[in-house]
Amino acid sequence: MEDNGIHYLTYDADALWSAMIDAYLDVGGDVLYPGDEKEMLLRGVQNIIMQAFAGIDNALRMDTLRYAVGEYLDIYGEKRNCYRIVATAATTTIRLTFAATGEAGTIPAGTPLTADGSIIFELEEDVNYTGYAGTMDVGIVCTEAGAKGNGLLTGAEMQFLVPQDNVLNVTVLSDAVGGQNEEDDDTYRARIQRYGLAAATTGTSEMYERIAKETSSEIIDARALNEGDLDVYIYLILASGANPTAIINAVTTALSPKDARPLSDSIHVAVSTAKTYTLNVNYSGADTTDLATAVAAAAKKYQAWQDEVIGQAFNPDMLKAYLYQAGCSTVTFGAGSEFDGGTVEYTEIDPEECCKGTITLTAVSA
């Protein structure tokens, strides 16, 4: 069998077949030839045994943090009181403007409407109109869980999928918020490993950070700092397109219950301040498509290391190291490269700050 990691039950098809033939001959069986009915029967038994072995081995692997996936990983995390962040649907409020028709009626909850024909929202409650001209504000929720619903912005005009003759127009009153994607296996696994085995209450920095990260899958990193007597500040790095106000409110709420924080602590939540950088990289090496692909992957790896950790010192030499490992023979920073308005060099940043920048890669002749 293919070796793809640690296995609790190892088995080999050829060794199993040899053992089966030996046992068959030991009890008086004749020599078997391909196509023989007895040989075909034993091959079927061999296949059943192999499948049973594989199932047992897989079940044992699925009970480990390293190999568990999907629902098995959910069960592993739940046993340690660390739950996967589930997908949630975006919500917002719209204003319906009614015409004077003289006829009262109801638009039922669940009636679909859209702004672009692609993302569908539904009314959260029945809308009872009187037949007089006027307006009414009502909540709507996206029919698909995930961050895509957050793209509905203030002022957008919507329309019902089934026309409502008494409605003149539908206007979005505020940006849709609250939509988030389900936490993927790798992110969830890392969070279980770091925080899932710890107690649920706060007090230490890791506990505050764990609860903050559990609040939304759009939180890339969280850092808790003591900035004065009993003042705990939680700084966040958010994914592109995330709604800062909604996430800050959600984290504050998650950290507020009496069973979640010491009574004496005062909690403050904010988005980490970004120190920006621009790196215009000139590199040379073997003139191959493989090198260009490896260089792009190295730059992406560096930005994940540099940009997604609060308090991480700016270290351009780490980018050079990744690029040399990718196969470059020379790496230099060209004109226009800078960090926070200054030179490109190793620079410590404040513990509540983070780095955020752009990297441009240009292949040059050696």
Summary of the structure (lengths in Angstrom):
residues: 366
radius of gyration: 29.6
end to end distance: 45.6
largest distance: 96.1
contacts: 1059
relative contact order: 0.09
helix: 32%
strand: 27%
